[in-house]
Amino acid sequence: MKNKHLFKCLAFNFICISFLFLSCKTSSSGTNADVIIYGGTSAAIIAAVEIVQSGKSVIIVSPDTHLGGLSSSGLGFTDTGDKSTIGGLSREFYHRIWQHYNDSASWKWQKKSEYGNKGQGTAAIDGENRTMWIFEPHVAEKVFEDFIRENNITIYRNEWLDRENGVVKKDKKIVSMKTLSGKTFSGKMFIDATYEGDLMATAGVSYHVGREACSEYNEQWNGVQAFVYHHGHYFKDNIDPYRIPGKPESGLLYGISSEKIESSCSGDDKIQAYCFRMCMSNHPENRTPFPKPDNYDPANYELLARVFDAGWHEWFAKFDIIPNRKTDTNNHGPFSSDFIGMNYDYPKASYERRKQIIKEHEDYQKGLLYFVANDVRVPQEVRNRMNDWGLAKDEFKDNGNWPYQLYIREARRMLGFHVMTENEVLGKKEVPNPVGMGSYTLDSHNVQRFVTDEGYVQNEGDIGVHTKSPYSISYGSLVPQKEECTNLLVPVCVSSSHIAFGSIRMEPVFMILGQSAALAAIIAIDNNQPIQDISYDKLVESMNSRKQIYKKE
């Protein structure tokens, strides 16, 4: 009995010691890795997958709880451009989307045959290439979570960088980053995969916010572009901007700036508008009525009422259909979901101010939906049709069916080793050391709403210039100047002009650049080099082995 009891004690002690050892191992190595990635975007997840699959350790430090950024937060009608430019793990993501919808059980609210196969340029469901480009938000999130689980990636969620003194640098290298909760993360290489570029900025890397003057990079489509109408997102009719029509002394309607428009091509510190990409449903069992915000004021939408009065009939034009009778609803027309002019301070704002801006956008957009569905100023036929829709009950279930991520179309942009401009995007200049490709239109949403000299309201900043063909993106646009930081890569807030970023800023491209950034980080670690000094030939070998597409054949 004594031996048996002794054996039990020894076994218990062994288990305790083993547990203590494992706990110590986890705590000592849990905040140290070869590569530290800050962000929870699609680029962050793809970069982490590549690092693990290349045999290196990685930690994702994510301010977000839900992963994938816009790709899993409403932007399911993917802005792809030329799909042949999408390779590597980015294509693997869309392949996994295809696999999901290839299962009949995935079609809960409609039959697959009822959905059809309408996409942008090519089919939404590309059976030949086993990819799918249009999807529901929760499906994208599941794919990203699968990537994390399958690759056993360590991730810390809801961890926010201390932007005051959270980055320690030595000899131009980031040694560690600290979050507001007090956790410190150390690594050999760092990747800023946020939409805002907070790690980049805190590390002392130069960046730009706003629109450059055309003269800065010898561009045509940068800066102020008043009375340039490339899309339909402007006031086609003469709409009075004043609270009491014809009486300037009554004040301007909500959302109209009193600032006089600057000259064409001049630079400013303004940025294109943000919005939430809405996931709606018209299935009676899977929709919930549009909520009325607590601070709802119908006067905020008087300008839209006047647009309807002028005979506008395009309200439903961007209810882009995704599977299971849902939408990816985007901004469309002169007055829509873009909260024009209300985000200028977001890129550099404090966390508290950013939360306020996000809430202001949410209230504006919820109020907009409620207004169109209920207000008598809206044509009856529009109200009737709008009430066939509601927020999708099975999306964003822990957030009141509201998207997790505001569409940060543009924030900080790094001033890096190479600056991408419209000249590279439009094929006028050769791109050095390419690491990925883009192909989407030079696309900027409206930046401001103003009063013309004739006394009418108008929007400014909406640009859409088609690229002649797919273009390469330079490795130099992912890395800072060498004198500023030698172990940081930035695949989202890339070094580019405002208008060039209008094309680069697409989710498939962010994933492509995230993977290439990870491959570069691995080479730098293996050769103990500054990220600016790695062998491009070695990077090409790595990209080729991963089936990355980075230049024209």
N, C-alpha and C positions, 0 to 999 in steps of 0.2 A: 504493500500500500504506500509505504514511504517513497519507494522508487517511482511509483506511478505518480504520486503527488509532486515529487521533485521534477519529473519529466514535464508535467503540466506547467509548473512554474517556469522551467527553462523555456518551454515553448512559448508561454505568454510573454516572457521577457524578450525572447527573440523577435516576436511579432512587434512588440513595443519599440524595440531598438530599430527594427527595419522601417517601421512607420516614421520614427523620428528621423532616420537617415533620409528617407524619401522626402519628408517634409522639408528638411534642411536643404536638400538638393533642389527642390522646387523653388524655395524662397531665395536661394543664392543664385540660381541660374535663370529664374523666371523673369527677371528684369534685365538680363544681359543676353545679347544675341549678335550674330554677325551683322544682321541688318535690322534696323528699327524703322518701321513704317508708321507714319502718322496720318490717320484718315481712315474712313470706312467706306470710301467710294469704290466704284467698280475697278478703277485703276489700282487701288490699294490691295484689293483681294487678288487680282490677277498677278500683281507683282509678288505678293507673298507666296502664291502657288509656285511661281517660277523659282523663287529662291529655295524653297523646300525641295522641289524636284531636281534642283541642281546640287543638292547635297549640303546646303548651308542652313544655318538656323535663322529664324525670323520671329519677330514679335510685331503684331499690329496693335497700335495704341489708337483706339477709335473714340472720338467724341460722340459718335452715334451708337445707339443701341441696335438699330436695324441696319443691315449692311446693304451696300450696292448703290448708294446715292440715288440719282435720278432714275437709273436703270430699273430699280425696284420700287420707285416711289411715284409712278404714274406715267413715266415716259416709256410706254410700251410700243408706240408706233415709231420704231427706231428711225432716226435720221441717219441713213446709211450712206447715201451717195452711191458710188460705184462699189458694189459688194465684192467684186473681185480683188479689191485692195485689202480686204479684211482676212488676216491669217492668224496663225499661232493660237494662243489660248483665247483670244477674242473670238475667233471662229468656233472654238470649242464651246464657249458659252452659248452661242446661237445654235450649235449642234444639239446641246443638251435641252434647249428650249424645244427643238424639233422632236427630240425623243419623248419629251413630256406629252406633247400634243399628238404624238403618234399613237398614244394609248387612248382608246375610246372612253375610258373612265375619266379622262381629264375634261371631257365635254359635258359638264353638269347641267348647264342652263340652255344648251342648244346642241343639235347634232353637228358633227364636224362638217357634214355635207351642206348644212345650212349657212355655215360661216362664209363659204366661198374661198377665194384665193386672191384677194385684191391687196396689193401692196404698193410701195413706192418704186416705180420703174420696173421692178421684177416682182415675181410672186412672193406673197407673204410666207407661203409654205413652199420651200424649194426642195422637193423630194429628191431630185437628181443629185443635189449636193448635200442633202440631209441637214439642212439648216432651216430655221424659222426666225423671222425678223420682227414679228408682231406678237405681243404676249401680255398676259395679266401681271400686275405688280407682284402678287404673292408667289407667282411661279418663278419670276426672276430672283426674288429673295431666297427661295428654296435652293436654286442653283448655286447661289453664292454661299449659302450655308453648307451645302454639300461639298463645295470646294474646301471650305474650312475644316469640315469633319474628316473628309477623306485624306487630307494632307496633314492632319493633326497639327494645325496651325494654332499657336498660342495667340490669344486675342484678349485685350483688356478693353471692355466697352465702357461708355460713359466716362471716359477719362479725357480731361480737357487740359491742353498745354497751358502752363503758367507763362503767359505772354510778357510778364514784367521781367522776370529773372530766371526763367525756367530752362534756358539753354546755356550749357557750359562749353566754351570753346578753348582750345589750346593749339597754338601754331596753325591757325586757320582751319582746324578740324573741330567738328562737333564731338565732344566727349560724351555728353549725356543730355537728356531732356527730362524735365520734371513736370508733372501734372499738378493740378490744383489740389488733388487729394493727397499729395505728398509723395507719390510714387516716382522713382527715378529709373530711367531706362538708358542703358549704355550699349553702344554698339560700335562696330568698325565703320559702317556706312549707314546713312539715313536717307529716307525717301519721304518727301512731303507730297502726299496724295490727296490733300484737301482741296475743296473748291476755292477756299479763301487764301491759301498760301501763308498760313499763320506760322508754321515752323520756319519756313524760308525767311519771313520777315523778322522773326525773333532772333534768328541766327545772324542777322545783320546783312543779309543779301539784298542788293538793290532791286527795286521793282517800280512799276508804273501803274497808276490808276487813272482811268479816263481815256479820252481820245486824243491822240497826237495830231498836231497840225499836219496837213498833207506834205508840207515841206520837210518834215522830220526825216521821213524815209523815202521821199520822192514817190508818194502814193496819190491816187486819184480819189479813193473812196473813204478815206479816213476823215476825222474831224467833223465839224458841223456840215450837214447835208440838207439844208432847208429846201423845200419844194422839189425834192427828188423823190419820186414815187415808184418804187420797184415792186411793191406788193399792193394789196388792196387795203392796207392798214392806215388809211388817211381819210380825212373828211372830204368826200366827193361833192358834197353840197355845201352851200354857204350856211353855216350854223352860227347863230348868235351866241357869244360866250358869256353874256351877262345874266345875272340872276333875274333881273327884270329886262326882258328883251328891249334893246335899243337904248338902255340907260346905263352907261359906263359907271355912273356914280353909285349904282346899286351893288357893285362889286362883281368879281368873277365867280363863275360856277366852280364847284369843287374840282380840284385836280388840274386847273389851268394856271400856268405860271404867269406872273406879271412881268417877268424879265423880257427884255427885248432880245430877239434872236441875233446871234453873232454872225459874222460874215462867213461865207462858204469856205470850207476847208480849214477853218481856225480850230485850234485845239481847245479842250476844256477838261474839267475834272468830273464830267458826268459819265454815267454808264448806262448801258441798255437795260430795259425794264425786266423785272422779275415777275414770276407768277407761280402758282401751283398747277401742275399738270393733273387735271381732274379725271378720276376714274368713276364714271357714272354707269348706271344700269337701267335698262327699260324692262327688265323682267319683274313682274308684279311681286314675286316671292323674294327677290333679291335687291330690292331698292328701298331706301328710306328717304322721306321727304327732305328737301333742302332746308337746313336749319336756319332760323332767324337769329342773327347775332344780337347779343344783349344791347349793344350800342347802335343798332341799326337805324339809319337815317335815310329815308328815300330821296332826300334832296341831293345826296351824294351821287345819284344816278340820273339826275335831271338831264344831263348832257346826252345820255343814251336815249332817254325818252324823246328828245328833239331829233336824234338820228332816226329813230323809228318813225316819227312824224313826217320826216322828209322822204319816207318811202323805202327805207333800207330793208332788205329781205335776206340777209346773209348770216343771221345769228347762228344757225346750225351748221355752217360750212366746215367747221373744224371739230366736229364730233366724230373723230376718226375711230372707226370700229375695230375693236380688238376681240379676241375670242370670248364666248359665253355672254353675248349680248351686252357688252360693256364698251366704254369709250376710253380713249386717251384724248381728252378735250383740251385744246390749246387755244391761245389767243387768236382772235380773228377780227378784222375790221377796225374802224376808227376808235371804238370804245368797247373794250372787252376785258379779259382777265389780266392783262398786263397792267400793273399798278404804276403807270408812267410817272417818272420823276420822284418817286418816293423811296429810293434806295441808294442815293448818292453817297451817304456816309457809311453804308454797310461794310465795304471791304476792310476798312481800318477801325471800325467801331468796336467798342468793348463788347464782351459777351452779353452784358445786360442790355445794351442798346440794340444789339442784333436780335435778341429775343423780342424786344419791342417792335422792331421792324418786321420780323416774321409774323408777329401777332397782328400788326396793322394790315399786312398783306392778307392774312387769313380772314380778318373781319371784313376787309374790302371785298374779297372774292365771295365769301359766304353771303354778304349783303347783296352782291350782284346777282347771284343765283336766285336768291329769295325774291329780289325785285322783279326779275324777268318772269318768275313763276307766278307772281301774285299781284303786282301793281297794275292798277287800271290804266296807267299811262302806256303800258305795253299792249300792242295789238292782241285782241282776243285769240286769234289763231296761233300766235306765238306762245301765249300763256298756256293754251290747251296742249300744245305739243310739248312744251317744257315740262308740264306736269305728268307726262308719260315717263319722264326720267327722274332719277334720284341718285343719291350716293350709293355705291355698291356696298351692300351689307357685309359681303365676305372679304372685303379689302380693308386694310389698316384697322383691324378690329379692336386693337387696344388704343386707338387714337380717334375714336368717334367717326371712323370711316373716312378720315381726312388724311391726305398724303403726309408722310413723315418729313419730306425734304422739300424746301422751297427751291425753285429752279434758279440757282445762282448762275446766271448765264455768263457772267463776267465779274471778276473781282480784281485782286492784284494780278499783275503779269510780271514775271521776272525779267530783269534786264541782264541777260546771261551772256554766255560765250558767243552765241549767235542769235540774232533777232530775226524771226520769220516775219516777212512783210507780204503785202499783196503781190509784190513783184515775183516772189517765189511761188506763191499760190497760183498765180495766173500764168506761170511758165515763162516769165520774162527774164528770170535770173536762175542760174544753176544753184542747186542746193548741195552744200558740202556734207559729206558723211551722213547719209540718210539712215534713219532707224525706224521709219514707219511711213505710212501714206495717208493722205486725206483726199477727199474728192468733193465734199459738200460745197454748196454755194457760199460765197462770202456773205454771211448772213448776220445782220444786226437788227434787233427789234428797236422800236421807237425809244428815244432817249428823253424827249421833252414834249410838252404840250403848251402851245403859246398862242398869242393873238397876232394876227397878221396886220399889216399896215391898213388893210381895208376894213379891219374890225371884225374878222371872223376867227373862229378857232381852227387850229391846225396842229398836226403832229410832226415831229422831226426825228430823223435818225434811223428810219427803217430802210435798210439797204439789202438788196439781193442781187449779187453779180455772179453769174454762173462761171465756174471754172471750165477751161477748154478741155481739160483732161485731168486725171488723177495726178497729184503732185507729191513729192517727197517732203518729209519733215526732218530737219537737221538734228543730229545728236547734240550739237552746240546749243540748241534751244532748251535742252533738258538740264544743263549744268550751269552753275554760277560762274562768274569771273573767278579766275584762280586766286587772285589776291583776297577774295572775300570768303570763300569756303571751298575746301578740297574733298569733302566726303558727303556731299548732299546732291541728290537728284530730284528734279521737280517735273513730273510727267503730266500734271494737270494745269497748274498756273504757269504754263510754259512761256519762254521768252519769245514774245511776238507782239506785233502792233495790234491795236484794237480791231481793225478790220480783218487782219489775217486770222486772229483768234476767232472771229466770227465763223470761219470755216473749220478750224482745227477743233473747236470745242464740242465735238460730238462724242457720245459715250463709247462707240466702238473704237474711236481713235484714242481716247483716254486709256482704254484697256490695252491697245497695241503699245502705246508709249509706256505704260506701266510695266509690261513685260520686257521691253527693250531696256528700260531703266534698271530693272532687276538683273538682266544679263550683264550690263555694264558694271553694276556694283560688284558682282561676283568676280569679274576679271580684275577689278581694282583691288579686291581683297586678296585674291590669289597672288597678285604680283606686288602687293604692298605699294600701290601707286595712288597719287591723286586722281580723282575721277576724270580730270581734264587730260591726263597723260596716258590713258590706256591705249592699247593698240586697236585701231579701228578694224584692222584685218581680223584680229581675234574676235571682235564683236560681230563682224560679218559671219564668221564661221559659226558662232553661237546662234545668230539669228537664222541662218540657213538651216541649222539642225532642228530648229523649232518651227520651221515653216513660216517664219515671219515674212511679210511682203513689205519691202521698204523702197523699192525703186521700180521704174518701168522696165519691162523686159526688152 
